[in-house]
Every structure is written in C-alpha cells, then in structure tokens.
Amino acid sequence: MTEPTGYQRDCIVGDVQGWLYKNIYAEAGAGTGKTSALVERIVNLLLSDEIAPENIVAVTFTVAAASELRQRVREALEQRRLELTAEGDRDRAIRIVDSIESLDSAFIGTIHGFAQSLLTERPIEAGLPPVFEVSDQVQSEQDFERAWSKWLDIVLQGEDFRTAVINLQMLGLHDPLKKLYDLALEFRNDYDLIESAVPLKSGEGVINLVDHLNSIQSDLNQSMAYAEYCDVPEDSMFCYLNEKIAPLAHIVSNALESKSLSEHIIAIAQIPKKKFGTTGSVDNWLENAAGDKVLPEIRKLLNDVRANAEAAREIVAQQALVVIATKVAEMVLKFSDSQRESGVVGFQDLLVLSCRMLEESPEAKSDFQRRYTRILIDEFQDTDPLQLKLAMLLASTSEGEAPDPGRLFVVG
C-alpha cells in the first residue's frame, strides 16, 4: 500500500469523528508514516474522556524500537500540550499533562515483554511458580541441547526407536540423528501446536513388504525375459537389463528367501527411482508373437517396479517417522513442562502461556480486558500467529472472535 491520502490518514489517527471507535488494520511500506500515525492515534486516544495511559498497550518489534516509540509519544504529547495551551483549551491541556505524568503506566514494549508482564501478574493461572525467570535465547538453546543429549542416549536403547532410525538409514537418510535434532528444534518452536497431536497415528500395522517384493520380482523377471528380443547388443535398455536389472533381481530373490524385514528394506532401497520413458530404441527390438514391439512393455514393467518400490518405501518411512516423531514430540513437551515447573521460560513460552492463561482463566481474561482497552501493534509480524492471537484474546470481550470496536489497531 502507498502512503495514505490526507483523509485516510485522518481516519487512521482518529481525527475524523467516530474513527477512534473503529478497528484499524493497515499495511504499508517503509517510509509511509505508519509509526507516526500510531503515535498520533495514541495522543488522540488520551485526549478522549475514556482512555488513560494505563488502558493502552503499544507493541512493537524490538526493545530499541519500543524505547523510541515511548519517547515519540512523550514528545507528541508535549507538542499537543503546547498547542492546546496556545489555543486556550485549558481542560484538554491539563488532560495531556496528566497523561504525560502517568505515561509509564501504559505498556509500550515488545510482544514478549507484554506477555511476560501478564504472566508476572498472574503466574499461578499460567501454571508457573510465583517467581520465574526468562532465559535468553542462548541459555535456552544450551538447556535444550543438554536435555536432548541425555534423552537420546536413553531412547536409542529402545528397540522400536532404534529400529525406526535404522530403517530410515537403510532407505537412504543421511545423518539421521542430526535431522532428528533439527526436527526437535522445529517442535520446540511450535510445541503448543503438537500437544493435541501426540501420539501420532500410523495407518499401517506390522510392516509387510512381501507382496511388494513378489510383484517387483515378477516384473523384473518378465522384463529380463524380453532381453532376447533385442538384436542390437549396444542398445541402452539391453545394457541396463544386463548390468542393473539382473543383479537387482538377484537381490530381491535373496531378500524374499531370507524373510528378514531388514533384508526386504535393503532390497527395496536398491531399486532405482528413475523413470523409463526414453531408455532404448524401439528399432533395436523385435516384435513379440502378437506383432507388438516389446520395448514399450519393458519400460512399463520397470516403471511398475519403480512405483511399487516407492509405495513400499513410503510404508516403511511413514511408520518409522511416526515412531520417531512421536518420541521426539514427547521429549519436547516433557522438556517444556519441566522448564515451566522449575520456573524457567523461553520467549516462545511467554506467548504460549499468556495465550493459554487468557483462554483457560475467565477471571484473568476479564481483568486484563478491563484494563487494556486499546491495543496498538506496530510492525506486525504475520509469521507468528501467537502475536495476533494474544491481541485478539484481549480485544474481543464477546463470545465471537471479532474484536470490539476500536480496541485493535494494527499496522505492518
């Protein structure tokens, strides 16, 4: 969005009658005066008869930006006081003076800082001890890494988890333990979203690849039987059948004889993922008894082998991932619970726990809604839905999800 027109800006800042009682969602590029508009709206709110500094929450992205925003609000209030004094509007000038003196009662800071202030006031409702500390990002990562290392040593002793990791390795997953840690970090960042999903459910029972391997073996043998129809030994499909398919058929046959799931998975993993659309030249192949060239049939058989193997790989991978993801998710949730019980929370916990407190404690929600009647968000980050969720929980006092008129102002 480009810079708003004069009338649009007057509406946004609340200079137009009634617009202080409308919710504003504005998106604009850098340099279009978003923050200046927010500052002006705060000043106009404080000039109204209903809003005091303690009713205002002004949220921005960084601590430095918050400090600057507070200073800009103070300066704008002082400027408006001078204007009102010059106009002889003594009552409104006094109101501005009162707002300046009590400006520290307004919350002007980051979303995490605001969430922390809510939790500090009502820790018990949030499931926290009366006194808790917020760990910085580095400390939080170090705590999680130590907990992860201890957990991994234990969980790898379990047959189900160890087998699932080995199965993924046999399917070609490189450095699985590193990828598990990356998965754990993703879960840690959004642990509130995985609570309701654990344990994960798999659509398969005991893995049985025999039917897949029997079908694959049949197609491999049939494709090799057609090799005698080639009258040009240099044909690429003929060479592929002899150099790749014949050894592969032997691997599949041995796997079926072994009746070992590990051998079955290894055999499945050996099957190429390439598609056979152009391999070989039709002119190099003879016709079968029905008068058809056999090369298209060979390609179809090998593509069926590829599709069958892919389906088998998906079965193995899905079941392994369900086992692994469930265990990892349980570890993350247990870590979060233990940290919270010991009075240590991270930045993500601040948002999760404050939202949860407002959802689960009607008394806390009503108390904060009565106090914070105007919520203004500068540089809104739509990559984190918890930010908006927290604002909406405070801005909506009715049963519906829509914020009450005038309670929410968002620019980003």
C-alpha positions in Angstrom: 0.0 0.0 0.0 1.2 3.5 -0.8 1.2 6.4 1.6 -2.4 7.1 2.6 -4.2 10.2 1.4 -4.9 13.1 3.8 -8.4 11.9 4.6 -7.3 8.3 5.0 -4.6 9.4 7.4 -7.1 11.5 9.4 -9.3 8.4 9.8 -6.4 6.2 10.8 -5.1 8.5 13.5 -8.7 9.2 14.8 -9.0 12.9 13.7 -12.3 12.0 11.9 -15.2 11.7 14.3 -16.0 8.1 15.2 -12.8 6.6 13.9 -11.3 6.1 17.4 -14.0 3.5 17.8 -13.1 1.6 14.7 -10.6 -1.2 14.5 -7.7 -0.4 12.0 -5.7 -2.9 10.0 -3.2 -1.0 7.8 -0.4 -2.4 5.7 2.1 0.0 4.2 5.7 0.1 3.1 8.6 1.6 4.8 8.6 5.4 5.0 4.9 5.8 4.7 4.4 7.1 8.3 3.0 4.0 10.0 4.6 4.7 13.3 3.8 8.4 13.2 0.2 7.5 12.6 0.3 5.2 15.6 1.8 7.9 17.8 -0.9 10.4 16.7 -3.7 7.8 17.4 -2.3 7.3 21.0 -2.4 11.0 21.6 -5.9 11.3 20.3 -7.0 8.3 22.5 -5.5 10.0 25.6 -7.4 13.2 24.7 -10.7 11.3 24.8 -12.7 11.1 28.0 -12.5 7.3 28.2 -8.8 6.3 27.8 -6.0 6.8 30.3 -2.4 5.7 29.7 -2.9 2.5 31.8 -5.5 1.4 29.2 -3.0 1.4 26.4 -0.8 -1.4 25.1 1.5 -0.3 22.3 3.6 -3.2 20.9 6.5 -3.0 18.5 9.1 -5.4 17.3 12.3 -4.7 19.2 13.3 -3.2 22.6 15.1 -0.4 20.8 12.0 0.4 18.7 9.9 0.4 21.9 12.1 2.8 23.6 12.0 5.1 20.6 8.2 4.8 20.4 7.8 5.8 24.1 9.9 8.8 23.5 8.0 9.8 20.4 4.7 9.5 22.3 6.0 11.7 25.1 7.2 14.3 22.6 4.0 14.3 20.7 2.0 14.7 24.0 4.2 17.7 24.9 3.7 19.2 21.5 -0.1 18.8 21.8 0.0 20.4 25.2 1.7 23.5 23.8 -0.8 23.7 21.0 -3.8 23.4 23.4 -2.3 25.9 25.8 -1.8 28.4 22.9 -5.5 27.8 21.9 -6.7 28.5 25.4 -8.1 24.9 25.8 -7.1 24.6 29.4 -9.1 21.4 30.2 -7.6 19.4 27.4 -4.1 20.7 28.1 -4.5 19.6 31.7 -5.6 16.2 30.5 -2.4 16.0 28.4 -0.3 16.9 31.4 -1.9 14.1 33.4 -1.2 11.7 30.6 2.5 12.7 30.4 2.9 12.3 34.1 1.3 8.8 34.1 2.7 7.7 30.7 4.8 5.0 32.4 1.5 3.2 33.3 1.0 2.5 29.6 2.6 -0.6 28.3 5.0 0.3 25.4 7.3 -2.6 24.6 7.7 -5.8 22.7 5.1 -8.5 22.4 7.2 -10.8 24.5 7.6 -8.1 27.1 3.9 -7.6 27.3 3.3 -11.4 27.6 5.8 -11.5 30.4 4.0 -8.7 32.2 0.8 -10.7 32.1 2.4 -13.8 33.4 4.3 -11.9 36.1 1.0 -10.6 37.4 -0.8 -13.9 37.3 1.7 -16.7 37.3 -0.4 -19.3 39.1 -3.2 -19.2 36.5 -0.5 -19.8 33.9 0.9 -22.9 35.6 4.1 -21.1 36.7 5.6 -20.8 40.2 5.1 -17.3 41.8 8.6 -16.3 40.8 10.0 -17.3 37.4 12.8 -16.2 35.1 13.0 -15.7 31.4 16.0 -17.5 29.8 17.7 -15.7 26.9 18.0 -17.4 23.6 21.5 -18.8 24.1 20.7 -20.2 27.5 17.5 -21.7 26.3 19.3 -23.5 23.4 22.0 -24.8 25.7 19.5 -26.2 28.2 17.6 -27.9 25.4 20.7 -29.3 23.8 21.8 -30.9 27.2 18.4 -32.3 27.7 18.4 -33.7 24.2 21.7 -35.4 24.6 20.6 -37.2 27.8 17.3 -38.2 26.2 18.9 -39.5 23.0 21.2 -41.8 25.0 18.2 -43.3 26.7 15.8 -43.5 23.8 18.2 -45.2 21.5 18.2 -48.2 23.9 14.6 -48.8 23.0 14.1 -51.3 20.1 11.2 -49.5 18.4 13.0 -46.2 18.2 16.4 -47.7 17.2 14.8 -49.8 14.5 12.9 -46.8 13.1 16.2 -44.8 12.8 18.0 -47.8 11.2 15.1 -48.2 8.7 15.4 -44.6 7.6 19.1 -45.0 7.2 18.6 -48.1 5.0 16.2 -46.0 2.9 19.0 -43.5 2.3 18.5 -40.9 5.0 22.0 -39.4 5.8 23.0 -38.3 9.3 19.6 -39.2 10.8 20.5 -38.0 14.4 21.3 -34.5 13.1 18.0 -34.4 11.3 16.2 -35.7 14.4 17.7 -32.7 16.4 16.5 -30.3 13.7 13.0 -31.9 14.0 13.2 -31.4 17.7 14.0 -27.7 17.3 11.1 -27.3 15.0 8.8 -28.9 17.5 10.3 -26.8 20.3 9.4 -23.6 18.4 5.8 -24.7 18.0 5.3 -27.1 20.8 1.9 -25.7 21.6 0.7 -27.0 18.2 1.9 -30.6 18.7 0.4 -31.2 22.1 -3.0 -32.3 20.7 -1.4 -34.4 18.0 0.7 -36.7 20.3 0.8 -39.6 20.0 0.8 -39.6 16.2 -1.1 -42.4 14.5 0.0 -44.6 11.6 -2.3 -46.1 9.1 -0.2 -49.3 8.9 0.2 -52.2 11.3 3.1 -54.5 11.1 5.2 -53.8 8.1 5.0 -56.5 5.4 6.8 -55.9 2.2 6.5 -59.5 0.8 3.6 -58.7 -1.5 5.5 -55.7 -2.9 8.7 -57.7 -3.4 6.8 -60.6 -5.1 5.3 -58.2 -7.5 8.6 -56.5 -8.1 10.3 -59.8 -8.6 7.7 -60.9 -11.2 8.1 -57.6 -13.2 11.9 -57.8 -13.1 11.9 -61.4 -14.3 9.4 -60.6 -17.1 11.5 -57.6 -18.2 14.6 -59.7 -18.4 12.8 -62.4 -20.3 12.3 -59.9 -23.1 16.0 -59.3 -23.5 16.2 -62.0 -26.2 14.1 -59.7 -28.4 16.9 -57.2 -28.8 19.1 -57.6 -31.9 21.4 -54.7 -31.1 23.6 -55.5 -28.0 24.6 -51.9 -27.7 21.0 -50.7 -27.1 20.8 -48.8 -23.8 17.9 -50.8 -22.5 19.5 -54.1 -23.3 22.6 -53.0 -21.4 20.5 -51.8 -18.5 18.7 -55.1 -18.2 22.0 -57.0 -18.1 24.0 -54.6 -15.9 21.4 -53.3 -13.5 18.2 -55.4 -13.6 19.7 -58.8 -13.5 21.7 -58.1 -10.3 18.7 -56.3 -8.8 16.5 -59.4 -9.4 19.1 -61.5 -7.6 19.0 -59.1 -4.6 15.2 -59.2 -4.5 15.2 -63.0 -4.7 17.6 -63.4 -1.9 15.7 -60.9 0.2 12.5 -62.9 -0.2 14.3 -66.1 0.8 15.7 -64.5 3.9 12.2 -63.5 5.3 14.1 -60.7 7.1 12.4 -57.2 7.2 15.8 -55.6 7.2 16.8 -57.5 4.0 13.5 -56.6 2.5 14.0 -52.9 3.2 17.6 -53.0 1.8 16.3 -54.6 -1.4 13.6 -52.0 -1.8 16.2 -49.3 -1.2 18.3 -50.6 -4.1 15.6 -50.1 -6.7 16.2 -47.0 -8.8 13.8 -44.1 -8.8 14.4 -43.2 -12.4 11.5 -43.3 -14.9 11.9 -45.3 -18.1 10.3 -43.2 -20.9 13.1 -43.0 -23.4 15.6 -45.7 -22.5 16.5 -47.9 -25.5 15.5 -47.5 -29.1 12.3 -49.2 -30.5 14.0 -50.0 -33.8 16.6 -52.2 -31.9 13.8 -54.5 -30.6 11.9 -57.3 -32.4 8.1 -57.8 -32.2 6.5 -60.4 -29.9 4.1 -63.1 -31.0 1.3 -60.6 -31.1 3.2 -58.4 -33.5 4.0 -55.7 -30.9 7.4 -54.2 -30.2 8.4 -55.3 -26.7 10.4 -52.2 -25.6 7.3 -50.2 -24.5 6.3 -53.2 -22.4 9.7 -53.4 -20.8 9.5 -49.7 -20.0 6.1 -50.3 -18.4 7.3 -53.2 -16.3 10.2 -51.2 -15.0 8.1 -48.2 -14.3 5.7 -50.5 -12.4 8.7 -51.8 -10.4 9.7 -48.2 -9.6 6.1 -47.3 -8.5 5.8 -50.5 -6.4 9.2 -49.8 -4.7 8.2 -46.2 -4.0 5.0 -47.4 -2.3 6.9 -49.8 -0.2 9.4 -47.1 0.8 6.6 -44.8 1.8 5.1 -47.5 4.1 8.5 -48.0 5.8 9.2 -44.3 6.0 5.8 -43.4 7.3 5.9 -45.9 10.1 9.4 -45.0 11.1 8.6 -41.3 11.1 5.5 -41.8 13.2 7.6 -43.7 15.9 10.4 -41.1 15.8 8.2 -38.0 15.6 6.0 -39.2 18.5 9.1 -39.9 20.7 10.7 -36.5 19.8 7.4 -34.7 20.4 7.0 -36.3 23.8 10.6 -35.3 24.7 9.9 -31.7 23.6 6.7 -31.5 25.6 8.3 -33.1 28.7 11.2 -30.6 28.5 8.8 -27.7 28.2 6.8 -28.9 31.2 10.0 -29.4 33.3 11.3 -26.0 32.5 8.0 -24.4 33.4 7.7 -26.3 36.7 11.2 -25.1 37.6 10.3 -21.5 36.9 12.3 -21.1 33.6 10.6 -20.0 30.4 11.8 -19.1 27.0 10.5 -16.4 24.6 8.1 -18.8 22.9 6.8 -19.9 26.3 5.8 -16.3 27.1 3.4 -16.2 24.2 2.1 -19.7 24.6 1.5 -19.5 28.3 0.0 -16.0 28.2 -2.5 -17.1 25.5 -3.3 -20.2 27.4 -3.9 -18.3 30.6 -6.3 -16.0 28.9 -8.1 -18.9 27.3 -8.4 -21.0 30.5 -8.9 -18.3 33.2 -12.0 -16.2 32.6 -11.2 -14.1 35.6 -7.7 -13.2 34.4 -9.0 -12.5 30.9 -11.8 -10.2 32.2 -9.3 -8.4 34.5 -6.9 -7.7 31.7 -9.6 -6.8 29.2 -11.0 -4.2 31.6 -7.5 -2.7 32.0 -6.2 -2.9 28.4 -8.9 -1.4 26.3 -6.8 -0.2 23.4 -4.1 -2.4 21.8 -1.9 -1.0 19.1 0.6 -3.1 17.2 3.4 -1.5 15.2 5.5 -3.5 12.6 3.1 -6.5 13.0 4.9 -9.8 12.2 2.4 -12.1 10.5 4.9 -15.0 10.7 4.0 -15.6 14.3 0.2 -16.2 14.7 0.6 -16.1 18.5 1.2 -12.4 18.4 -2.2 -11.7 16.9 -3.9 -14.4 19.0 -2.8 -12.7 22.2 -4.1 -9.3 20.9 -7.4 -10.8 19.8 -7.9 -12.6 23.2 -7.7 -9.2 24.8 -9.6 -7.2 22.2 -12.6 -9.4 22.0 -14.9 -9.3 25.0 -17.9 -11.0 23.4 -18.4 -14.7 22.5 -17.4 -14.1 18.9 -13.8 -13.8 17.7 -14.1 -10.3 16.2 -12.5 -7.6 18.4 -14.7 -5.0 20.0 -15.0 -1.7 18.1 -11.9 0.5 18.5 -9.9 -1.9 20.6 -7.4 -3.0 18.0 -5.0 -1.0 15.8 -2.5 -3.0 13.7 0.0 -1.6 11.2 2.6 -3.7 9.4 
